[in-house]
Amino acid sequence: MKNHITILGSGNLTKSILDGMEASKMKKNIGLIDTDKTKKIVSKFHKINFSSEYSDSISKSDFIMLLVKPKDYIKALKSVDPYIKEGAIILSFIAGISNKNIQKVLTSRKTIVRCMTNLTIKKEKSFLFYYMKSAKNDDIEKTERLLSSFSIIKKCKNEQQINKLTALYGSGPAYYVFFNEIIIQAFLNMGFTRRETILYTNSLLLGTSKLIKNEPDTRKLLNSIASKGGTTEAALYELRKNKIDLLIRKAIQQAYKKSNKILSK
């Protein structure tokens, strides 16, 4: 049976999810809606239907995927609400917006699933965390079947857990990329060309991820890399002396606070 899916919003996460879905063998019919007509290029790339307007075609959808910006979610929901059929399931990927807030905008009761993943879902089956409250068994099965076709699904106990994972896993790739940027700049400052720098740092990042995969005990791994009295130990000492670990944890806490009050000014 083919799933009919309507996606609202065509940002970077939408593109990544579409990439992940393309690798899935599950039969599906996908429609993309974005009021910005220039985003039609996304649908052409992924060979799916595109519309800049809300219409009756939405009523065929078994799933409505919300991937709009938090500030736009009310307007988007009100626009799509008249066309949502009975039994349709709403999958919200909007950071910081609770299922309760989404239900308030809708005129009828719907099964709402709060979801969270990150941009790495385009390359492989990344984790997708979800939370749904008091849903029918049939809705749970349909949702899990769809999500697991392009991700590794993990059910959360509550929405607070989703907010924590938004800061830790959703924003996670940015932390690694940010540190990689620092290493890139260090290479350039020491006289290496940009071509050489990108080649070497990409090798470092990929190789290190494999080391971590093979030895998940990072403390043990660090000890094996940093020889007593060596250059690596000197570098790590400087990082710890300046409490880089505390700064990173503080940054993640700020992301968590923001996920709890995403629309606050």
C-alpha positions as a Markdown table, in Angstrom:
| # | Residue | x | y | z |
|---|---|---|---|---|
| 1 | Met | 0.0 | 0.0 | 0.0 |
| 2 | Lys | 1.3 | 3.4 | -1.0 |
| 3 | Asn | 1.6 | 6.1 | 1.6 |
| 4 | His | 0.5 | 9.6 | 0.6 |
| 5 | Ile | 2.6 | 12.2 | 2.3 |
| 6 | Thr | 2.4 | 16.0 | 2.3 |
| 7 | Ile | 5.5 | 17.9 | 3.5 |
| 8 | Leu | 5.1 | 21.5 | 4.6 |
| 9 | Gly | 8.3 | 23.5 | 4.3 |
| 10 | Ser | 11.4 | 22.9 | 2.1 |
| 11 | Gly | 14.4 | 23.8 | 4.3 |
| 12 | Asn | 17.6 | 21.9 | 4.8 |
| 13 | Leu | 16.1 | 19.2 | 7.0 |
| 14 | Thr | 13.4 | 18.6 | 4.4 |
| 15 | Lys | 16.1 | 18.0 | 1.7 |
| 16 | Ser | 18.0 | 15.6 | 4.0 |
| 17 | Ile | 14.8 | 13.7 | 4.9 |
| 18 | Leu | 13.9 | 13.4 | 1.2 |
| 19 | Asp | 17.4 | 12.1 | 0.5 |
| 20 | Gly | 16.9 | 9.5 | 3.2 |
| 21 | Met | 13.4 | 8.6 | 1.9 |
| 22 | Glu | 14.7 | 8.0 | -1.6 |
| 23 | Ala | 16.9 | 5.2 | -0.3 |
| 24 | Ser | 13.8 | 3.6 | 1.2 |
| 25 | Lys | 11.9 | 0.9 | -0.7 |
| 26 | Met | 8.6 | 1.9 | 0.9 |
| 27 | Lys | 6.0 | 2.9 | -1.7 |
| 28 | Lys | 5.0 | 6.5 | -1.3 |
| 29 | Asn | 3.5 | 9.5 | -3.0 |
| 30 | Ile | 5.1 | 12.8 | -1.8 |
| 31 | Gly | 3.8 | 16.3 | -2.2 |
| 32 | Leu | 5.8 | 19.4 | -1.1 |
| 33 | Ile | 4.2 | 22.7 | -0.2 |
| 34 | Asp | 6.1 | 25.9 | 0.3 |
| 35 | Thr | 4.7 | 29.4 | -0.3 |
| 36 | Asp | 8.1 | 30.4 | -1.6 |
| 37 | Lys | 7.8 | 29.4 | -5.3 |
| 38 | Thr | 11.6 | 29.4 | -5.8 |
| 39 | Lys | 11.7 | 26.3 | -3.6 |
| 40 | Lys | 10.2 | 24.3 | -6.5 |
| 41 | Ile | 13.7 | 23.4 | -7.4 |
| 42 | Val | 13.7 | 21.0 | -4.4 |
| 43 | Ser | 10.8 | 19.1 | -5.8 |
| 44 | Lys | 12.4 | 18.9 | -9.3 |
| 45 | Phe | 15.6 | 17.5 | -7.8 |
| 46 | His | 13.7 | 14.8 | -5.9 |
| 47 | Lys | 11.0 | 14.3 | -8.6 |
| 48 | Ile | 8.0 | 14.9 | -6.3 |
| 49 | Asn | 4.9 | 17.1 | -6.6 |
| 50 | Phe | 5.2 | 20.8 | -5.6 |
| 51 | Ser | 2.7 | 23.5 | -4.8 |
| 52 | Ser | 3.0 | 27.0 | -3.4 |
| 53 | Glu | -0.7 | 26.9 | -2.3 |
| 54 | Tyr | -2.8 | 24.7 | 0.0 |
| 55 | Ser | -5.5 | 22.8 | -1.9 |
| 56 | Asp | -7.8 | 19.8 | -1.7 |
| 57 | Ser | -5.0 | 17.5 | -2.9 |
| 58 | Ile | -3.8 | 17.5 | 0.8 |
| 59 | Ser | -7.0 | 15.5 | 1.7 |
| 60 | Lys | -5.4 | 12.4 | 0.2 |
| 61 | Ser | -2.5 | 12.5 | 2.6 |
| 62 | Asp | -2.0 | 9.8 | 5.2 |
| 63 | Phe | 0.8 | 11.8 | 6.8 |
| 64 | Ile | 1.4 | 15.6 | 7.1 |
| 65 | Met | 5.0 | 16.4 | 7.9 |
| 66 | Leu | 5.6 | 19.8 | 9.5 |
| 67 | Leu | 9.0 | 21.1 | 8.6 |
| 68 | Val | 8.3 | 24.9 | 8.7 |
| 69 | Lys | 10.1 | 27.4 | 10.9 |
| 70 | Pro | 8.7 | 27.7 | 14.4 |
| 71 | Lys | 7.5 | 31.2 | 13.8 |
| 72 | Asp | 5.5 | 30.0 | 10.8 |
| 73 | Tyr | 3.9 | 26.9 | 12.2 |
| 74 | Ile | 0.5 | 28.5 | 13.2 |
| 75 | Lys | 0.0 | 30.0 | 9.8 |
| 76 | Ala | 0.9 | 26.8 | 8.1 |
| 77 | Leu | -1.4 | 24.7 | 10.2 |
| 78 | Lys | -4.3 | 27.0 | 9.8 |
| 79 | Ser | -3.8 | 26.8 | 6.0 |
| 80 | Val | -3.7 | 23.1 | 5.9 |
| 81 | Asp | -6.3 | 22.3 | 8.6 |
| 82 | Pro | -9.4 | 22.4 | 6.3 |
| 83 | Tyr | -7.9 | 19.7 | 4.1 |
| 84 | Ile | -6.6 | 17.2 | 6.7 |
| 85 | Lys | -8.6 | 14.0 | 6.4 |
| 86 | Glu | -9.9 | 12.0 | 9.3 |
| 87 | Gly | -7.2 | 9.5 | 10.4 |
| 88 | Ala | -4.3 | 11.5 | 8.9 |
| 89 | Ile | -1.2 | 11.5 | 11.2 |
| 90 | Ile | 0.8 | 14.7 | 11.8 |
| 91 | Leu | 4.5 | 14.4 | 12.1 |
| 92 | Ser | 6.0 | 17.5 | 13.6 |
| 93 | Phe | 9.8 | 18.2 | 13.1 |
| 94 | Ile | 9.5 | 21.7 | 14.5 |
| 95 | Ala | 11.9 | 22.3 | 17.3 |
| 96 | Gly | 10.4 | 23.5 | 20.6 |
| 97 | Ile | 6.8 | 23.3 | 19.6 |
| 98 | Ser | 4.8 | 20.9 | 21.7 |
| 99 | Asn | 2.1 | 18.5 | 20.4 |
| 100 | Lys | -0.4 | 20.4 | 22.7 |
| 101 | Asn | 0.4 | 23.7 | 20.9 |
| 102 | Ile | -0.1 | 22.0 | 17.5 |
| 103 | Gln | -3.4 | 20.5 | 18.6 |
| 104 | Lys | -4.7 | 23.9 | 19.7 |
| 105 | Val | -4.5 | 25.2 | 16.2 |
| 106 | Leu | -6.4 | 22.3 | 14.6 |
| 107 | Thr | -10.2 | 22.2 | 14.5 |
| 108 | Ser | -10.4 | 18.5 | 15.1 |
| 109 | Arg | -8.5 | 15.9 | 17.2 |
| 110 | Lys | -5.5 | 14.4 | 15.4 |
| 111 | Thr | -2.7 | 11.9 | 16.1 |
| 112 | Ile | 0.3 | 14.1 | 16.5 |
| 113 | Val | 3.9 | 12.7 | 16.6 |
| 114 | Arg | 6.7 | 14.9 | 17.8 |
| 115 | Cys | 9.9 | 14.0 | 15.8 |
| 116 | Met | 13.5 | 15.0 | 16.0 |
| 117 | Thr | 16.6 | 14.1 | 13.9 |
| 118 | Asn | 19.5 | 15.9 | 12.2 |
| 119 | Leu | 20.9 | 16.6 | 8.8 |
| 120 | Thr | 23.0 | 13.4 | 8.7 |
| 121 | Ile | 19.8 | 11.5 | 7.9 |
| 122 | Lys | 20.5 | 12.2 | 4.2 |
| 123 | Lys | 23.6 | 10.0 | 4.1 |
| 124 | Glu | 22.6 | 7.1 | 6.3 |
| 125 | Lys | 19.9 | 5.8 | 8.6 |
| 126 | Ser | 20.4 | 8.3 | 11.5 |
| 127 | Phe | 18.5 | 8.2 | 14.7 |
| 128 | Leu | 15.0 | 9.7 | 14.6 |
| 129 | Phe | 13.5 | 10.3 | 18.0 |
| 130 | Tyr | 9.7 | 10.5 | 18.4 |
| 131 | Tyr | 7.0 | 11.0 | 21.0 |
| 132 | Met | 3.3 | 10.3 | 20.6 |
| 133 | Lys | 0.7 | 10.3 | 23.4 |
| 134 | Ser | -2.3 | 8.0 | 23.7 |
| 135 | Ala | -2.4 | 7.0 | 20.0 |
| 136 | Lys | -4.3 | 4.0 | 18.5 |
| 137 | Asn | -2.2 | 0.9 | 17.9 |
| 138 | Asp | -2.9 | 1.2 | 14.2 |
| 139 | Asp | -1.5 | 4.8 | 14.1 |
| 140 | Ile | 1.6 | 3.7 | 16.1 |
| 141 | Glu | 2.3 | 0.9 | 13.7 |
| 142 | Lys | 1.8 | 3.0 | 10.6 |
| 143 | Thr | 4.0 | 5.8 | 12.0 |
| 144 | Glu | 6.8 | 3.4 | 13.0 |
| 145 | Arg | 6.7 | 1.6 | 9.7 |
| 146 | Leu | 7.1 | 4.9 | 7.8 |
| 147 | Leu | 9.8 | 6.4 | 10.0 |
| 148 | Ser | 11.8 | 3.2 | 10.3 |
| 149 | Ser | 12.0 | 2.9 | 6.5 |
| 150 | Phe | 14.5 | 5.8 | 6.4 |
| 151 | Ser | 15.8 | 6.1 | 10.0 |
| 152 | Ile | 16.6 | 4.2 | 13.2 |
| 153 | Ile | 13.7 | 5.1 | 15.4 |
| 154 | Lys | 13.8 | 5.6 | 19.2 |
| 155 | Lys | 10.6 | 6.3 | 21.2 |
| 156 | Cys | 10.9 | 9.0 | 23.9 |
| 157 | Lys | 9.1 | 8.9 | 27.2 |
| 158 | Asn | 8.0 | 12.6 | 27.0 |
| 159 | Glu | 8.5 | 15.8 | 25.1 |
| 160 | Gln | 11.1 | 17.0 | 27.6 |
| 161 | Gln | 13.3 | 14.2 | 26.4 |
| 162 | Ile | 12.8 | 15.4 | 22.8 |
| 163 | Asn | 13.9 | 18.9 | 23.8 |
| 164 | Lys | 17.1 | 17.5 | 25.4 |
| 165 | Leu | 17.8 | 15.5 | 22.3 |
| 166 | Thr | 17.2 | 18.5 | 20.1 |
| 167 | Ala | 20.1 | 20.2 | 21.8 |
| 168 | Leu | 22.3 | 17.2 | 21.9 |
| 169 | Tyr | 21.5 | 15.3 | 18.7 |
| 170 | Gly | 19.6 | 17.7 | 16.6 |
| 171 | Ser | 22.3 | 20.4 | 16.9 |
| 172 | Gly | 25.1 | 17.8 | 17.3 |
| 173 | Pro | 26.5 | 17.9 | 13.8 |
| 174 | Ala | 27.1 | 21.7 | 14.2 |
| 175 | Tyr | 29.4 | 21.1 | 17.2 |
| 176 | Tyr | 31.6 | 18.7 | 15.3 |
| 177 | Val | 31.7 | 21.0 | 12.2 |
| 178 | Phe | 32.5 | 24.0 | 14.4 |
| 179 | Phe | 35.5 | 22.2 | 15.9 |
| 180 | Asn | 36.5 | 21.0 | 12.4 |
| 181 | Glu | 36.5 | 24.7 | 11.3 |
| 182 | Ile | 39.0 | 25.5 | 14.1 |
| 183 | Ile | 41.3 | 22.7 | 12.9 |
| 184 | Ile | 40.9 | 23.9 | 9.3 |
| 185 | Gln | 42.0 | 27.4 | 10.3 |
| 186 | Ala | 45.0 | 26.0 | 12.3 |
| 187 | Phe | 46.2 | 24.2 | 9.1 |
| 188 | Leu | 45.8 | 27.4 | 7.0 |
| 189 | Asn | 47.6 | 29.5 | 9.7 |
| 190 | Met | 50.5 | 27.0 | 9.5 |
| 191 | Gly | 50.9 | 27.6 | 5.8 |
| 192 | Phe | 49.0 | 24.7 | 4.2 |
| 193 | Thr | 47.0 | 25.4 | 1.1 |
| 194 | Arg | 43.2 | 25.2 | 1.3 |
| 195 | Arg | 43.2 | 22.1 | -1.0 |
| 196 | Glu | 45.6 | 20.3 | 1.3 |
| 197 | Thr | 43.8 | 21.5 | 4.4 |
| 198 | Ile | 40.4 | 20.2 | 3.3 |
| 199 | Leu | 42.0 | 16.9 | 2.2 |
| 200 | Tyr | 43.7 | 16.4 | 5.5 |
| 201 | Thr | 40.9 | 17.5 | 7.8 |
| 202 | Asn | 38.3 | 15.4 | 6.0 |
| 203 | Ser | 40.6 | 12.4 | 6.4 |
| 204 | Leu | 41.0 | 13.3 | 10.1 |
| 205 | Leu | 37.3 | 13.6 | 10.7 |
| 206 | Leu | 36.4 | 10.4 | 8.9 |
| 207 | Gly | 39.3 | 8.4 | 10.4 |
| 208 | Thr | 38.5 | 9.6 | 13.9 |
| 209 | Ser | 34.8 | 8.6 | 13.6 |
| 210 | Lys | 36.0 | 5.1 | 12.7 |
| 211 | Leu | 38.3 | 5.0 | 15.7 |
| 212 | Ile | 35.4 | 6.1 | 18.0 |
| 213 | Lys | 33.1 | 3.4 | 16.4 |
| 214 | Asn | 35.7 | 0.7 | 17.1 |
| 215 | Glu | 36.5 | 2.0 | 20.6 |
| 216 | Pro | 33.4 | 3.7 | 22.2 |
| 217 | Asp | 35.3 | 4.2 | 25.5 |
| 218 | Thr | 36.6 | 7.7 | 24.5 |
| 219 | Arg | 38.6 | 8.1 | 27.7 |
| 220 | Lys | 40.5 | 5.0 | 26.9 |
| 221 | Leu | 40.9 | 6.1 | 23.3 |
| 222 | Leu | 42.3 | 9.5 | 24.3 |
| 223 | Asn | 44.9 | 7.8 | 26.5 |
| 224 | Ser | 45.9 | 5.6 | 23.6 |
| 225 | Ile | 46.4 | 8.6 | 21.3 |
| 226 | Ala | 48.1 | 10.9 | 23.8 |
| 227 | Ser | 51.5 | 9.5 | 24.8 |
| 228 | Lys | 53.0 | 10.5 | 28.1 |
| 229 | Gly | 55.0 | 13.7 | 27.7 |
| 230 | Gly | 54.1 | 13.9 | 24.0 |
| 231 | Thr | 52.7 | 16.6 | 21.7 |
| 232 | Thr | 49.0 | 15.4 | 22.0 |
| 233 | Glu | 49.2 | 15.4 | 25.8 |
| 234 | Ala | 50.4 | 19.1 | 25.6 |
| 235 | Ala | 47.5 | 20.1 | 23.4 |
| 236 | Leu | 44.9 | 18.3 | 25.6 |
| 237 | Tyr | 46.4 | 19.9 | 28.7 |
| 238 | Glu | 45.9 | 23.4 | 27.2 |
| 239 | Leu | 42.3 | 22.6 | 26.2 |
| 240 | Arg | 41.5 | 21.3 | 29.7 |
| 241 | Lys | 43.3 | 24.2 | 31.5 |
| 242 | Asn | 41.1 | 26.6 | 29.6 |
| 243 | Lys | 38.0 | 24.5 | 30.5 |
| 244 | Ile | 36.9 | 23.9 | 26.9 |
| 245 | Asp | 34.7 | 21.0 | 28.2 |
| 246 | Leu | 32.7 | 23.4 | 30.5 |
| 247 | Leu | 32.2 | 25.9 | 27.7 |
| 248 | Ile | 30.8 | 23.2 | 25.4 |
| 249 | Arg | 28.5 | 21.8 | 28.0 |
| 250 | Lys | 27.3 | 25.4 | 28.7 |
| 251 | Ala | 26.7 | 25.9 | 25.0 |
| 252 | Ile | 24.6 | 22.7 | 24.9 |
| 253 | Gln | 22.6 | 23.9 | 27.9 |
| 254 | Gln | 21.8 | 27.1 | 26.1 |
| 255 | Ala | 20.5 | 25.1 | 23.1 |
| 256 | Tyr | 18.3 | 23.1 | 25.6 |
| 257 | Lys | 16.9 | 26.2 | 27.2 |
| 258 | Lys | 16.1 | 27.6 | 23.8 |
| 259 | Ser | 14.3 | 24.4 | 22.8 |
| 260 | Asn | 12.1 | 24.9 | 25.8 |
| 261 | Lys | 11.1 | 28.4 | 24.8 |
| 262 | Ile | 11.8 | 28.5 | 21.1 |
| 263 | Leu | 9.4 | 31.4 | 20.3 |
| 264 | Ser | 10.5 | 33.6 | 23.2 |
| 265 | Lys | 12.0 | 37.0 | 22.2 |
